[in-house]
Amino acid sequence: MTSNVPEDLYVVVPAGGSGTRLWPLSRAGNPKFLHALTGTERSLLQATFDRLTPLAPPERLLVVTGTAHAAGVARQLPELPDRNILVEPFARDSCAAIALAAAVIHRRSPGAVMASFAADHLITDQVEFAYTVGRAVDGALAGNLMTIGITPTRPETGYGYLQCSEPARRAEIQPVREFKEKPTLEVATRYVESGSYLWNASMFVWRVDVFLAELAARRPDVAEPIGRIADAWDTDAQEDVLAELWPTVPKVAVEYAVMEPAAAEGKVATVPGDFGWSDIGDFETVVRLLGTDVGEGGRSFAGGVPDSRAVVVDGSDVIVVPAGGRLVATLGVRDLIVVDTSDAVLVCDRDRAQDIKKLTEILRDRGEAEYL
């Protein structure tokens, strides 16, 4: 199986956010992508690096991350050149992060092809992944803004969807008609049954000059300061210009800023990805992929913390994450998520797994930032 991955491909890894749906395991200072949530000793970030370096060497791989995580990224990826860790003073959402990387790459290698993949995903079929990226590169070289959509395996209400022009087929590049928000279960079921919808995993491939031109046309309020910051990158003025202009960059997702309006004009295309993709976004997913049975109706994932154990007795559909270095036991309960860490314990109805991030918002409002 061959793929058309060019020798000068650049790869970008946005590594931001604190993984609020995995609180209290994932924290602002130690977010999920730095955790070993892969079934091995490698963190999610390291597994992403391992997956991408066959496509682009460390010299052409850039990580965009926040000030609080830059040291952790450098420590976990010693092969990555320091100049390839692009540090945001604070988060401005995905458009700013991806645009900064695109603009820096364009200054270093004008017109290069760039591929962007999140730091916190798991992929099991590396060969198929590389082949799919190669097909996306084909579409990018033809001038499209490409996205790799994930072939759905079930009706899922936690993801956005890409509406294709016809039923999606392996390796076939086709226009994206529309980006769809997270649907209800009924709508998601209809999407999956039609065969014409893919999950939006925010995997993007494009020529940087094409993307930056679209950004300038649609969101000059983002493009102008990002361009000035990129002009100063790798110079003595970098830090001063970044500190001055970064706060002026609007906070907006790249889908809203560029991809959705460009899709409406026929400028976005997709190729379906079927390579064992998982978004490690919540405890349900973590335990489904990596957990072990711990008794009657319970599954557990200790996250590599020594001396952490779980026992479930007379339970059903109980998820336990014992990450506090001690035993966690449940008796006669059902449909619960229990997460134990050294300084916080979460007990949550499984139906509310997607709402865990609300707890972090409440803690922030109460001024209890030490738990975030």
C-alpha positions as CSV (number, residue, x, y, z in Angstrom):
1,M,0.0,0.0,0.0
2,T,1.5,3.3,-1.1
3,S,0.7,6.9,-0.2
4,N,1.4,10.2,-1.8
5,V,3.0,11.8,1.3
6,P,5.5,14.4,0.0
7,E,9.0,14.5,1.4
8,D,8.5,18.1,2.5
9,L,5.2,17.6,4.3
10,Y,4.9,19.5,7.6
11,V,2.8,18.1,10.5
12,V,1.2,20.2,13.2
13,V,0.0,18.9,16.6
14,P,-2.3,21.3,18.5
15,A,-1.8,20.3,22.1
16,G,-4.1,22.5,24.2
17,G,-7.0,22.3,26.6
18,S,-7.2,20.6,29.9
19,G,-9.5,17.7,29.1
20,T,-12.3,18.9,31.3
21,R,-14.4,15.8,30.6
22,L,-11.6,13.7,32.2
23,W,-11.5,15.8,35.4
24,P,-10.1,15.2,38.0
25,L,-7.6,12.9,36.3
26,S,-6.8,15.6,33.7
27,R,-5.9,19.0,35.0
28,A,-4.9,22.4,33.6
29,G,-1.3,21.9,34.6
30,N,-1.2,18.2,33.7
31,P,-3.7,17.8,30.8
32,K,-4.8,14.5,29.3
33,F,-2.4,14.5,26.3
34,L,0.6,14.3,28.8
35,H,-1.0,11.2,30.5
36,A,-0.3,7.6,29.6
37,L,-3.8,6.9,28.2
38,T,-2.6,4.6,25.4
39,G,-2.4,1.2,27.1
40,T,1.5,1.7,27.1
41,E,3.9,3.8,29.0
42,R,3.8,6.4,26.2
43,S,1.6,9.4,26.7
44,L,-1.1,10.4,24.2
45,L,1.3,13.1,22.9
46,Q,4.2,10.7,22.6
47,A,2.0,8.2,20.8
48,T,0.9,10.9,18.4
49,F,4.6,11.8,17.8
50,D,5.4,8.2,17.1
51,R,2.6,7.9,14.6
52,L,3.5,11.1,12.8
53,T,7.3,11.0,12.5
54,P,7.1,8.4,9.7
55,L,5.3,11.0,7.7
56,A,7.5,14.0,8.7
57,P,10.7,14.0,10.7
58,P,11.0,16.0,13.9
59,E,12.5,18.9,12.0
60,R,9.1,19.3,10.2
61,L,6.8,18.5,13.1
62,L,5.5,21.4,15.1
63,V,3.6,21.3,18.4
64,V,1.4,24.3,19.4
65,T,0.8,24.4,23.1
66,G,0.3,26.7,26.1
67,T,2.8,28.3,28.4
68,A,1.9,25.9,31.2
69,H,2.6,22.8,29.0
70,A,5.6,23.8,27.0
71,A,8.1,22.3,29.5
72,G,6.1,19.0,29.6
73,V,6.0,18.8,25.8
74,A,9.8,19.4,25.6
75,R,10.4,16.8,28.3
76,Q,8.2,14.2,26.7
77,L,9.5,14.9,23.1
78,P,13.3,15.4,23.5
79,E,13.8,14.7,19.7
80,L,11.7,17.8,18.8
81,P,13.7,20.9,18.1
82,D,12.9,23.7,20.6
83,R,12.1,26.1,17.7
84,N,9.2,23.7,16.7
85,I,7.4,24.2,20.0
86,L,5.1,27.1,19.3
87,V,4.0,28.5,22.7
88,E,0.8,30.4,23.0
89,P,0.7,32.9,25.9
90,F,-2.9,31.7,26.5
91,A,-5.5,29.8,24.6
92,R,-7.3,31.5,21.8
93,D,-9.1,28.4,20.4
94,S,-8.2,26.3,17.4
95,C,-8.1,28.9,14.6
96,A,-5.4,31.0,16.3
97,A,-3.2,27.9,17.1
98,I,-3.5,26.3,13.6
99,A,-3.2,29.7,11.8
100,L,0.0,30.5,13.7
101,A,1.5,27.1,12.8
102,A,0.5,27.6,9.1
103,A,1.9,31.1,9.0
104,V,5.2,30.0,10.6
105,I,5.5,27.1,8.2
106,H,4.8,29.4,5.2
107,R,7.6,31.7,6.3
108,R,10.0,28.7,6.6
109,S,8.8,26.9,3.4
110,P,6.4,28.9,1.3
111,G,3.5,26.9,-0.2
112,A,4.3,23.7,1.8
113,V,1.6,21.2,2.5
114,M,0.6,21.0,6.2
115,A,-1.4,18.3,8.0
116,S,-2.8,19.0,11.5
117,F,-3.7,16.2,14.0
118,A,-4.7,16.6,17.7
119,A,-2.4,15.4,20.4
120,D,-5.1,13.3,22.3
121,H,-6.4,10.8,19.7
122,L,-5.6,7.1,19.5
123,I,-5.2,5.3,16.1
124,T,-4.6,1.5,15.8
125,D,-4.0,1.0,12.1
126,Q,-0.9,3.0,11.3
127,V,-0.6,1.8,7.7
128,E,-4.1,2.7,6.7
129,F,-3.7,6.1,8.5
130,A,-0.6,6.9,6.4
131,Y,-2.4,5.9,3.2
132,T,-5.4,8.1,4.1
133,V,-3.1,11.1,4.8
134,G,-1.5,10.5,1.4
135,R,-4.9,10.7,-0.3
136,A,-5.7,13.9,1.7
137,V,-2.4,15.3,0.5
138,D,-3.5,14.6,-3.1
139,G,-6.6,16.7,-2.5
140,A,-4.6,19.5,-0.9
141,L,-2.2,19.6,-3.8
142,A,-5.2,20.1,-6.1
143,G,-6.1,23.2,-4.1
144,N,-8.7,21.9,-1.7
145,L,-9.0,22.5,2.0
146,M,-9.0,18.8,3.1
147,T,-10.4,17.2,6.2
148,I,-10.1,13.5,7.0
149,G,-13.5,12.4,8.2
150,I,-13.8,9.3,10.4
151,T,-16.1,6.5,9.2
152,P,-18.7,6.2,11.9
153,T,-19.0,2.9,13.8
154,R,-22.1,3.9,15.7
155,P,-24.6,6.8,16.2
156,E,-22.6,9.2,18.3
157,T,-24.0,12.4,19.8
158,G,-20.6,13.6,21.1
159,Y,-19.1,14.4,17.7
160,G,-19.8,16.8,14.9
161,Y,-20.4,15.4,11.4
162,L,-19.3,16.1,7.9
163,Q,-22.1,15.8,5.3
164,C,-20.6,14.3,2.1
165,S,-22.0,14.7,-1.4
166,E,-22.6,11.0,-1.7
167,P,-22.0,7.8,0.4
168,A,-18.3,7.9,1.5
169,R,-15.9,5.3,0.0
170,R,-12.4,4.4,1.0
171,A,-9.7,6.7,-0.6
172,E,-12.3,8.7,-2.5
173,I,-12.0,12.4,-2.3
174,Q,-15.3,14.2,-2.4
175,P,-16.7,17.6,-1.5
176,V,-18.0,18.4,2.0
177,R,-21.4,19.9,1.7
178,E,-21.8,21.0,5.3
179,F,-20.4,20.8,8.8
180,K,-23.0,19.5,11.2
181,E,-23.2,20.2,14.9
182,K,-23.4,17.5,17.5
183,P,-26.8,15.8,16.8
184,T,-29.5,14.1,18.8
185,L,-29.4,10.3,18.9
186,E,-32.2,10.1,16.4
187,V,-30.5,12.4,14.0
188,A,-27.1,10.7,14.5
189,T,-28.8,7.3,13.7
190,R,-30.1,8.7,10.5
191,Y,-26.7,10.1,9.6
192,V,-25.0,6.8,10.1
193,E,-27.6,4.8,8.2
194,S,-27.3,7.1,5.2
195,G,-23.6,6.4,4.7
196,S,-23.1,10.0,3.6
197,Y,-21.8,11.4,6.9
198,L,-18.4,11.2,8.6
199,W,-17.3,12.2,12.1
200,N,-15.5,15.5,12.2
201,A,-12.2,14.7,14.0
202,S,-10.6,18.1,13.2
203,M,-7.9,16.4,11.0
204,F,-6.9,19.0,8.3
205,V,-4.6,18.9,5.3
206,W,-3.9,21.9,3.0
207,R,-1.3,24.0,1.3
208,V,-0.5,26.7,3.8
209,D,-0.8,29.4,1.2
210,V,-4.3,28.3,0.3
211,F,-5.4,28.2,3.9
212,L,-3.9,31.5,4.8
213,A,-5.5,33.1,1.8
214,E,-8.9,31.8,2.8
215,L,-8.3,33.0,6.4
216,A,-7.4,36.5,5.2
217,A,-10.5,36.7,3.0
218,R,-12.9,35.5,5.8
219,R,-11.3,36.5,9.1
220,P,-8.8,39.3,8.5
221,D,-9.1,40.1,12.3
222,V,-7.4,36.7,12.8
223,A,-5.1,36.7,9.8
224,E,-3.6,40.2,10.3
225,P,-2.2,39.8,13.8
226,I,-1.2,36.2,13.2
227,G,0.7,37.3,10.1
228,R,2.6,40.0,12.0
229,I,3.4,37.5,14.8
230,A,4.7,35.0,12.2
231,D,6.8,37.6,10.5
232,A,8.6,38.1,13.9
233,W,8.9,34.4,14.6
234,D,12.5,33.1,14.8
235,T,13.8,36.6,15.4
236,D,14.8,38.6,18.4
237,A,11.4,40.4,18.3
238,Q,9.4,37.3,18.6
239,E,8.5,37.5,22.3
240,D,7.7,41.2,22.2
241,V,5.5,41.0,19.2
242,L,3.7,37.9,20.5
243,A,3.0,39.6,23.8
244,E,1.6,42.7,22.1
245,L,-0.6,41.1,19.4
246,W,-1.7,37.7,20.8
247,P,-4.3,39.2,23.1
248,T,-5.9,40.9,20.0
249,V,-6.5,37.6,18.2
250,P,-10.2,36.7,18.3
251,K,-11.1,33.4,20.0
252,V,-12.8,31.2,17.4
253,A,-12.7,27.6,16.2
254,V,-11.1,27.0,12.7
255,E,-14.3,25.2,11.6
256,Y,-16.4,28.4,12.2
257,A,-13.8,30.8,10.9
258,V,-12.8,29.0,7.7
259,M,-14.0,25.5,7.1
260,E,-17.7,25.9,7.3
261,P,-18.0,29.0,5.1
262,A,-15.5,27.5,2.7
263,A,-17.5,24.3,2.5
264,A,-20.5,26.3,1.5
265,E,-18.5,27.6,-1.5
266,G,-17.3,24.1,-2.5
267,K,-13.7,24.6,-1.4
268,V,-13.6,21.8,1.3
269,A,-13.2,18.1,0.5
270,T,-12.8,15.0,2.6
271,V,-11.4,11.5,2.4
272,P,-12.9,8.9,4.8
273,G,-10.6,7.5,7.5
274,D,-11.1,4.0,8.8
275,F,-8.0,3.3,10.8
276,G,-9.2,2.5,14.3
277,W,-9.6,6.1,15.5
278,S,-10.7,7.0,19.0
279,D,-11.0,10.4,20.7
280,I,-9.9,9.9,24.3
281,G,-12.5,12.5,25.4
282,D,-14.3,10.9,28.4
283,F,-14.1,8.2,30.9
284,E,-16.5,6.0,29.0
285,T,-14.0,5.9,26.1
286,V,-10.9,5.4,28.3
287,V,-12.4,2.4,30.1
288,R,-13.9,0.9,27.0
289,L,-10.6,0.9,25.2
290,L,-8.1,0.3,28.0
291,G,-10.0,-0.9,31.1
292,T,-9.9,-4.3,32.8
293,D,-12.7,-6.2,34.5
294,V,-12.7,-5.7,38.3
295,G,-15.6,-7.8,39.5
296,E,-19.3,-8.0,38.9
297,G,-20.3,-5.4,36.3
298,G,-17.3,-3.2,36.8
299,R,-14.4,-2.0,34.7
300,S,-11.3,0.0,35.8
301,F,-8.4,1.9,34.5
302,A,-5.7,3.0,36.9
303,G,-3.8,5.3,34.6
304,G,-0.4,3.8,35.5
305,V,-0.6,5.0,39.2
306,P,1.1,2.4,41.5
307,D,-0.9,0.7,44.2
308,S,-4.2,1.8,42.6
309,R,-6.8,-1.0,42.6
310,A,-10.6,-1.3,42.2
311,V,-13.1,-3.8,43.4
312,V,-16.8,-3.8,42.3
313,V,-19.2,-6.1,44.1
314,D,-22.9,-6.6,43.1
315,G,-22.7,-3.7,40.6
316,S,-23.5,-3.2,37.0
317,D,-22.0,-0.7,34.5
318,V,-19.7,0.8,37.0
319,I,-16.5,2.6,35.8
320,V,-13.8,3.1,38.4
321,V,-10.6,5.1,37.8
322,P,-8.4,4.6,40.9
323,A,-5.6,7.1,40.3
324,G,-4.9,8.0,43.9
325,G,-2.6,5.2,44.8
326,R,-5.2,3.3,46.9
327,L,-8.1,0.8,46.7
328,V,-11.5,2.0,45.6
329,A,-14.4,-0.4,46.3
330,T,-18.1,-0.1,45.4
331,L,-20.9,-2.3,46.7
332,G,-24.4,-2.6,45.1
333,V,-24.3,0.4,42.9
334,R,-24.9,0.7,39.1
335,D,-24.4,3.1,36.3
336,L,-21.7,5.2,38.1
337,I,-18.3,6.7,37.2
338,V,-16.0,6.9,40.2
339,V,-12.7,8.7,39.8
340,D,-10.2,8.9,42.7
341,T,-7.1,11.1,42.7
342,S,-4.8,12.3,45.4
343,D,-6.8,15.5,46.1
344,A,-10.2,15.1,44.5
345,V,-12.9,12.4,44.1
346,L,-15.6,12.4,41.4
347,V,-18.8,10.3,41.6
348,C,-21.0,10.7,38.5
349,D,-24.0,9.1,36.9
350,R,-22.8,7.5,33.6
351,D,-25.5,9.4,31.7
352,R,-23.8,12.6,32.8
353,A,-20.3,11.8,31.6
354,Q,-20.4,14.5,28.9
355,D,-21.3,17.1,31.6
356,I,-18.3,16.6,33.8
357,K,-16.8,19.8,32.4
358,K,-19.6,21.7,34.1
359,L,-18.0,20.9,37.4
360,T,-14.8,22.5,36.4
361,E,-16.7,25.7,35.4
362,I,-18.3,25.7,38.9
363,L,-15.0,25.3,40.6
364,R,-13.5,28.1,38.5
365,D,-16.5,30.4,39.4
366,R,-16.0,29.6,43.1
367,G,-12.3,30.5,42.9
368,E,-11.0,27.0,43.6
369,A,-8.5,27.0,40.8
370,E,-6.1,24.7,42.8
371,Y,-8.4,21.8,41.8
372,L,-8.4,22.6,38.1
